[in-house]
Structures are given as C-alpha cells and as structure tokens.
C-alpha cells in the first residue's frame, strides 16, 4: 500500500491510498460513513483482482483536512485536478454505503471518464421525499432533524444513535478511528449533505450502475434503493436475499461483479485494436481503451468479439483525445490533458504503412491505405 496526499484547489489536503496492481484497471474506492482508506477487509478482497485501487478519504476522515461543503457535488468538483495528478483517464468506482452519493456525483460530473459504478449497500437519494418515506419513521425523523442542526450537532446525534449498534471490536478498528475526527463534524456533514439536494440529477449518471443490496438491510431499506434506482438510466439491481448492510456476502458478490465486468469490458476490432465499452448519448459506444496495451496483456477476459464498424468511437491519439464520427472524420477535439500520459496509444502494427496526407504524421486506416481518416492508428 502506498499512502499519498494531494492539495485540493481550496487548499485542503486530501489523503488517499493506492494498492493492488499498478498496471491494473483503475478503481476508485469511496468509503462509508464509518470507513477508512485502509479498510483491511476491502483491501484484501480487491487485491485479489487485477486492479489499481485508489481509496480517497473525504473531508475530516483519516489524514484528510476537514472543510465545509454545500452539497455532494462539491466533492466531485474539487477532484477535477486529482485525476491528472494520478494520470487517471478512465476508471470504475466502488461506492460503499455513504460513499454512494459521491460516486454518483463523479459519474454525473465526469461522464467521459467513468466506466461503471458498483454500489455496495449505498445510501439512497434521501433528499427525495418518496425515498425518505421508505425509511422507518424514527430514522426519517432524524434525517429531517439534521436540517436545523450544525454539522457538529448532527455528528453528535449520529454518534449517540449508532454507537450502541457497534460491537466492541468495531470500536477499536481503523475504520472507526479514522471516522471519528474533526469533532464529529465530518460525519455530521455527511448526514446533512445526504438529506439536502445533491447538486446534480441522478438522470445525469449515464454510465452503468450495479446496485448490490441485501433485503435484510436494517440501515438502508431495500425499497429505498429501488426508488433511487428508478432515477438512474442504466441501473442493474443485484438482490441478495437475507443479507444485512454491506455484509461479507455482498462484498464477495461485488468482487465477482468486478471480475466479470473486466472480462466484458474489452473487445478487439478486426485489426486487433482494443476498445473499451462506454455508454454515450444514444446508446453504448466503444472507445479506444486508454488502460490496456495493444496485445491486451492487462485485461482479464476474452477479447474475441469484433467491434461493429457502425459504432461511433473515441480514440486516444497522441496528446489529443479526438471523438470520431461513423465516417471516421474528427467530430470534436477535447483538452490535451485528458489523454496525456495514458500510455496507451494504439500503435500501428505495420510501421511501413504511413499516412500519405502531408498534414498528418500518422498511421493508415484499415481499408484505406492511401490516406488518413483520423483513427487511433494516426500519430
């Protein structure tokens, strides 16, 4: 495990941990209300997969500085430069319990970077009356009471309400110690932000969302998750009968979904290039993968299916990320920093084949050896 810190635009220090395989599929991990970037159980499970895990500590957790936020989306906006710092050009996200709203916010704010969200017993959109109505009356009343409390008062109310539910061993854990800092303002802020408008629409989450939830969850009612899922355009619910909140069985199933997701994620086209499936407006499209090399040595599953020629594609081409239309002509040029350092330019297999257009020092296109159509072979 490698611990790191990053200075956010507001001057606060963000603490994070990296573990797993440095060349693996990047996965951001968002901890729960009582959680840590060094959660032993989750770390052990994820290290069994070919993934590069980046666990982030939210304000006031662990070594991260505390600061006030006005809504959930503020967290995502502050992370805009963090991706470049770690050269994360596309990644999946795992959100555990109270980490779910922040996972949704990133998917809404950075749709071109997110592959899939995996939500383990996630806090639902309790800012919606129909969702909050699924909670027991006492819990719903506490959420409504947060509106009139300061962050510290809300944190103390949470502490007094839930402390008796924790076994003695849990009170000595790293998760618990890292969560109870900043005079409890951190957990109080989490509770207040959950109940307030999140600052984005769930309909803006265009990527696939896998919701894993137990029917016996006493902290987050299963029906509240179902109501939230109705707002997500590409949600898939995995119902785990009789399982409690974030139980080991749900974590095991999450690991299996991650493993299967990586095997479904990558495809080759007829020339051997690897493409990554990513939802775009108008349906699922494919983009040149910025995480896997030409031979697919970092992928974990079969890559035999050919890419349909009719699909719109996006390609990492040198320092520029260009989006290409079906005709192969550039439709949009995006900022240089989105592809800088991805290390995954899709290289031309035959170096002897060069683009003949004087304005392009790039490779040729399969089926069009005389000129450049702006594909990933260009460089």
C-alpha positions as CSV (number, residue, x, y, z in Angstrom):
1,X,0.0,0.0,0.0
2,X,1.2,3.5,-0.8
3,X,-0.2,6.5,1.1
4,X,-0.3,9.9,-0.6
5,X,-1.7,13.4,-0.3
6,X,-2.9,16.0,-2.7
7,X,-3.7,19.6,-2.3
8,X,-7.2,20.5,-3.4
9,X,-8.0,23.8,-5.1
10,X,-9.4,25.1,-1.8
11,X,-6.0,24.5,-0.1
12,X,-7.1,21.5,1.9
13,X,-5.1,18.3,1.9
14,X,-6.7,15.1,0.5
15,X,-5.4,11.8,1.8
16,X,-5.5,8.7,-0.4
17,X,-4.1,5.2,-0.5
18,X,-3.1,3.1,-3.6
19,X,-2.9,-0.6,-3.6
20,X,-3.3,-3.6,-5.9
21,X,-1.6,-3.8,-9.3
22,X,-0.1,-0.6,-10.5
23,X,-0.9,-1.6,-14.2
24,X,-4.3,-2.9,-13.4
25,X,-7.7,-1.5,-14.2
26,X,-8.1,1.8,-12.1
27,X,-10.9,1.6,-9.5
28,X,-11.7,4.5,-7.1
29,X,-13.0,3.4,-3.7
30,X,-15.3,5.6,-1.7
31,X,-15.7,4.5,2.0
32,X,-18.8,4.6,4.0
33,X,-19.9,6.8,6.9
34,X,-17.7,4.7,9.2
35,X,-14.8,3.9,7.0
36,X,-11.2,4.3,6.1
37,X,-8.9,4.3,3.1
38,X,-7.1,1.4,4.8
39,X,-10.1,-0.9,5.5
40,X,-8.5,-4.3,5.9
41,X,-11.3,-6.4,4.6
42,X,-11.9,-4.4,1.4
43,X,-8.2,-4.1,0.7
44,X,-7.7,-7.8,0.9
45,X,-10.6,-8.5,-1.4
46,X,-9.7,-6.0,-4.0
47,X,-6.0,-7.1,-4.1
48,X,-7.2,-10.4,-5.4
49,X,-8.2,-8.7,-8.6
50,X,-6.1,-7.2,-11.4
51,X,-7.0,-3.7,-10.3
52,X,-5.3,-0.5,-9.2
53,X,-7.3,0.8,-6.3
54,X,-7.3,4.4,-5.2
55,X,-9.1,4.9,-2.0
56,X,-10.0,8.5,-1.1
57,X,-10.6,9.9,2.4
58,X,-13.3,12.6,2.4
59,X,-13.1,15.8,4.5
60,X,-12.2,15.1,8.1
61,X,-11.6,11.4,7.6
62,X,-8.2,10.0,8.5
63,X,-5.5,12.5,7.4
64,X,-7.7,14.5,5.1
65,X,-8.3,18.1,6.2
66,X,-11.9,18.9,7.2
67,X,-13.7,21.7,5.3
68,X,-17.4,22.6,4.8
69,X,-19.2,21.6,1.6
70,X,-22.5,22.9,0.5
71,X,-23.6,19.9,-1.5
72,X,-22.4,16.4,-2.5
73,X,-21.4,17.7,-5.9
74,X,-18.8,20.0,-4.3
75,X,-16.6,17.0,-3.6
76,X,-16.6,15.9,-7.2
77,X,-15.8,19.4,-8.5
78,X,-12.8,19.7,-6.1
79,X,-11.4,16.5,-7.6
80,X,-11.1,17.8,-11.2
81,X,-7.3,18.1,-11.0
82,X,-6.8,14.9,-8.9
83,X,-7.3,12.7,-12.0
84,X,-4.4,14.3,-13.8
85,X,-2.2,14.1,-10.7
86,X,-2.6,10.3,-10.8
87,X,-2.9,10.1,-14.6
88,X,-6.4,8.6,-14.3
89,X,-8.0,9.0,-17.7
90,X,-10.8,6.4,-17.2
91,X,-11.8,4.4,-14.2
92,X,-14.5,2.5,-12.4
93,X,-15.9,3.5,-8.9
94,X,-16.9,1.4,-5.9
95,X,-19.1,3.3,-3.5
96,X,-19.8,1.7,-0.1
97,X,-22.8,2.8,1.9
98,X,-22.4,6.6,2.4
99,X,-19.8,6.7,-0.4
100,X,-22.6,6.1,-2.9
101,X,-23.8,9.8,-3.4
102,X,-20.2,10.8,-4.1
103,X,-19.8,8.1,-6.6
104,X,-22.9,9.3,-8.4
105,X,-21.6,12.8,-8.4
106,X,-18.4,11.9,-10.2
107,X,-20.4,9.9,-12.8
108,X,-22.6,12.9,-13.4
109,X,-19.8,15.5,-13.5
110,X,-17.2,13.4,-15.5
111,X,-19.2,11.2,-17.8
112,X,-16.3,10.6,-20.2
113,X,-14.1,9.2,-17.5
114,X,-16.3,6.8,-15.7
115,X,-16.7,3.2,-16.8
116,X,-19.1,1.5,-14.3
117,X,-20.3,2.3,-10.8
118,X,-20.5,-0.5,-8.3
119,X,-22.6,0.4,-5.3
120,X,-22.5,-1.7,-2.2
121,X,-25.5,-1.1,0.1
122,X,-25.5,2.5,-1.0
123,X,-27.2,5.4,0.7
124,X,-30.1,6.3,-1.5
125,X,-31.4,9.7,-2.5
126,X,-33.0,10.5,0.8
127,X,-33.3,14.1,-0.5
128,X,-36.3,12.8,-2.4
129,X,-39.5,12.5,-0.3
130,X,-40.5,9.3,-1.9
131,X,-37.2,7.7,-1.0
132,X,-37.1,9.0,2.6
133,X,-40.7,7.7,3.0
134,X,-39.2,4.1,2.7
135,X,-37.3,4.6,6.0
136,X,-38.7,3.7,9.4
137,X,-40.4,6.8,11.0
138,X,-37.7,7.3,13.6
139,X,-34.9,7.3,11.0
140,X,-36.8,9.6,8.7
141,X,-37.4,12.0,11.5
142,X,-33.7,12.1,12.3
143,X,-32.8,12.9,8.7
144,X,-35.3,15.8,8.8
145,X,-33.9,17.0,12.1
146,X,-30.5,17.3,10.5
147,X,-31.7,20.4,8.6
148,X,-31.8,22.5,11.7
149,X,-28.6,21.2,13.2
150,X,-25.0,22.4,12.9
151,X,-22.5,19.9,11.4
152,X,-21.2,19.1,14.9
153,X,-24.6,18.7,16.4
154,X,-25.6,16.3,13.5
155,X,-22.4,14.3,14.1
156,X,-23.1,14.0,17.8
157,X,-26.7,12.9,17.1
158,X,-25.4,10.2,14.7
159,X,-22.8,9.1,17.2
160,X,-25.4,8.8,20.0
161,X,-27.8,7.0,17.8
162,X,-25.5,4.4,16.2
163,X,-22.7,3.9,18.7
164,X,-24.6,1.3,20.7
165,X,-25.1,-0.7,17.5
166,X,-21.3,-1.3,17.0
167,X,-19.7,-4.3,18.6
168,X,-16.7,-3.7,20.8
169,X,-14.3,-5.0,18.2
170,X,-15.6,-2.5,15.7
171,X,-15.0,0.4,18.1
172,X,-11.2,-0.5,18.1
173,X,-11.0,-0.7,14.3
174,X,-9.1,1.6,11.9
175,X,-12.4,2.4,10.2
176,X,-13.9,3.7,13.4
177,X,-10.8,5.7,14.5
178,X,-10.5,7.3,11.1
179,X,-14.1,8.3,11.0
180,X,-14.5,10.0,14.4
181,X,-12.3,13.1,13.9
182,X,-12.9,16.8,13.4
183,X,-15.2,17.0,16.5
184,X,-17.6,14.7,14.6
185,X,-18.2,17.5,12.0
186,X,-17.2,15.1,9.2
187,X,-19.9,12.6,9.9
188,X,-22.4,15.3,10.7
189,X,-21.6,16.9,7.3
190,X,-22.1,13.6,5.6
191,X,-25.6,13.2,7.1
192,X,-26.7,16.8,6.3
193,X,-25.5,16.5,2.7
194,X,-27.3,13.2,2.2
195,X,-30.6,14.8,3.1
196,X,-30.0,18.1,1.2
197,X,-30.2,18.5,-2.6
198,X,-27.1,16.8,-4.0
199,X,-26.3,19.4,-6.7
200,X,-26.8,17.2,-9.7
201,X,-29.5,15.0,-11.2
202,X,-29.3,11.2,-11.0
203,X,-30.6,11.2,-14.6
204,X,-27.2,12.7,-15.5
205,X,-25.5,9.4,-14.4
206,X,-25.2,7.9,-17.9
207,X,-22.8,5.0,-17.1
208,X,-23.9,1.6,-16.0
209,X,-24.6,1.3,-12.3
210,X,-24.6,-2.0,-10.5
211,X,-26.5,-1.8,-7.2
212,X,-25.8,-4.6,-4.8
213,X,-28.2,-4.6,-1.8
214,X,-29.4,-7.0,0.9
215,X,-33.1,-7.5,1.5
216,X,-32.5,-7.6,5.3
217,X,-30.6,-4.3,5.4
218,X,-31.7,-2.5,8.6
219,X,-29.8,0.7,7.8
220,X,-30.8,1.3,4.2
221,X,-34.2,-0.2,3.4
222,X,-34.2,-2.2,0.2
223,X,-37.2,-0.3,-1.1
224,X,-35.4,3.0,-0.7
225,X,-32.7,1.7,-3.0
226,X,-35.3,0.6,-5.5
227,X,-36.8,4.1,-5.6
228,X,-33.4,5.6,-6.2
229,X,-32.7,3.1,-9.0
230,X,-35.7,4.4,-10.9
231,X,-33.9,7.7,-11.4
232,X,-30.8,6.0,-12.9
233,X,-30.9,5.5,-16.6
234,X,-28.7,2.4,-16.6
235,X,-29.1,0.7,-13.3
236,X,-28.9,-3.0,-12.6
237,X,-30.1,-4.3,-9.2
238,X,-28.5,-7.4,-7.6
239,X,-30.8,-8.5,-4.9
240,X,-29.2,-10.5,-2.1
241,X,-31.8,-12.3,0.0
242,X,-31.5,-12.1,3.7
243,X,-28.3,-10.1,3.7
244,X,-27.6,-7.2,6.0
245,X,-25.9,-3.8,5.3
246,X,-22.6,-4.2,3.5
247,X,-22.3,-7.8,4.6
248,X,-19.4,-10.1,3.6
249,X,-21.6,-11.9,1.2
250,X,-22.4,-8.6,-0.6
251,X,-18.7,-7.8,-0.7
252,X,-17.9,-11.2,-2.2
253,X,-20.6,-10.7,-4.9
254,X,-19.2,-7.2,-5.6
255,X,-15.8,-8.8,-6.2
256,X,-17.3,-11.2,-8.6
257,X,-19.1,-8.4,-10.5
258,X,-15.9,-6.5,-10.8
259,X,-14.1,-9.6,-12.2
260,X,-16.9,-10.3,-14.7
261,X,-17.1,-6.6,-15.6
262,X,-13.4,-6.6,-16.6
263,X,-13.9,-9.6,-18.8
264,X,-16.8,-8.0,-20.6
265,X,-15.2,-4.6,-20.9
266,X,-12.8,-5.1,-23.7
267,X,-13.2,-6.1,-27.4
268,X,-10.9,-6.2,-30.4
269,X,-11.8,-4.9,-33.8
270,X,-10.8,-6.7,-36.9
271,X,-7.3,-5.1,-36.9
272,X,-6.6,-6.2,-33.3
273,X,-7.1,-2.9,-31.6
274,X,-8.7,-3.0,-28.2
275,X,-11.7,-0.9,-27.4
276,X,-13.5,-0.2,-24.1
277,X,-17.3,-0.2,-23.9
278,X,-18.6,3.0,-22.6
279,X,-22.2,4.5,-22.6
280,X,-22.7,7.5,-24.6
281,X,-25.7,9.6,-25.5
282,X,-27.8,7.4,-27.8
283,X,-26.6,4.1,-26.5
284,X,-23.5,2.1,-25.8
285,X,-20.5,3.1,-27.8
286,X,-16.9,1.9,-27.9
287,X,-13.8,4.0,-27.3
288,X,-10.1,3.2,-27.7
289,X,-9.0,2.0,-24.4
290,X,-6.6,4.1,-22.5
291,X,-5.7,1.5,-20.0
292,X,-4.7,-1.6,-21.9
293,X,-1.9,-2.1,-24.3
294,X,-2.2,-3.3,-27.9
295,X,-1.9,-7.0,-27.0
296,X,-4.4,-6.8,-24.2
297,X,-2.0,-8.2,-21.7
298,X,-3.6,-6.3,-18.8
299,X,-7.1,-7.5,-19.5
300,X,-8.5,-10.5,-17.7
301,X,-11.1,-11.8,-20.1
302,X,-11.7,-12.9,-23.7
303,X,-11.2,-10.2,-26.3
304,X,-12.5,-12.1,-29.3
305,X,-15.6,-10.1,-30.3
306,X,-15.2,-7.7,-33.2
307,X,-16.1,-4.1,-32.9
308,X,-19.1,-3.2,-35.1
309,X,-18.0,-0.8,-37.8
310,X,-21.1,1.3,-37.4
311,X,-20.4,2.3,-33.8
312,X,-19.1,5.8,-33.0
313,X,-15.7,5.7,-31.4
314,X,-13.4,7.8,-29.4
315,X,-9.6,7.4,-29.7
316,X,-6.6,8.4,-27.7
317,X,-4.3,9.8,-30.4
318,X,-1.0,11.1,-29.1
319,X,-1.6,14.1,-26.8
320,X,-5.1,14.7,-28.1
321,X,-8.3,12.8,-27.4
322,X,-10.5,13.0,-30.5
323,X,-14.0,11.8,-31.0
324,X,-14.7,10.4,-34.4
325,X,-18.0,10.1,-36.2
326,X,-19.0,7.0,-38.2
327,X,-17.3,8.4,-41.3
328,X,-14.1,8.5,-39.4
329,X,-13.7,12.3,-39.5
330,X,-13.0,14.2,-36.4
331,X,-16.1,15.5,-34.7
332,X,-14.7,17.0,-31.6
333,X,-11.3,17.7,-30.1
334,X,-11.1,17.6,-26.3
335,X,-8.5,19.0,-24.0
336,X,-4.9,17.8,-24.3
337,X,-4.8,16.8,-20.6
338,X,-7.5,14.2,-20.9
339,X,-5.2,11.8,-22.8
340,X,-1.7,13.0,-21.7
341,X,0.3,10.2,-20.2
342,X,-2.3,7.5,-20.6
343,X,0.5,5.4,-22.1
344,X,-1.9,3.5,-24.2
345,X,-1.7,4.9,-27.7
346,X,-3.0,2.4,-30.1
347,X,0.1,1.8,-32.2
348,X,0.2,1.0,-35.8
349,X,1.1,-2.6,-36.3
350,X,2.8,-2.1,-39.6
351,X,5.2,0.8,-39.4
352,X,5.8,0.8,-43.1
353,X,2.2,1.9,-43.7
354,X,2.1,5.6,-43.2
355,X,-0.5,8.2,-43.8
356,X,0.1,9.9,-47.1
357,X,-1.5,13.2,-46.3
358,X,1.2,15.8,-45.7
359,X,-0.7,17.4,-42.7
360,X,-0.8,14.0,-40.9
361,X,2.2,12.2,-39.5
362,X,0.1,9.3,-38.5
363,X,-0.7,5.7,-39.5
364,X,-3.1,4.5,-42.1
365,X,-6.6,3.2,-41.7
366,X,-7.5,-0.5,-42.4
367,X,-9.1,-0.5,-45.8
368,X,-7.8,3.0,-46.7
369,X,-4.1,2.7,-47.1
370,X,-3.8,5.8,-49.2
371,X,-4.9,8.4,-46.6
372,X,-5.8,9.2,-43.0
373,X,-9.3,9.0,-41.7
374,X,-8.3,10.1,-38.3
375,X,-8.3,6.8,-36.4
376,X,-6.3,5.6,-33.5
377,X,-3.5,4.5,-35.9
378,X,-2.8,8.1,-36.6
379,X,0.1,9.5,-34.6
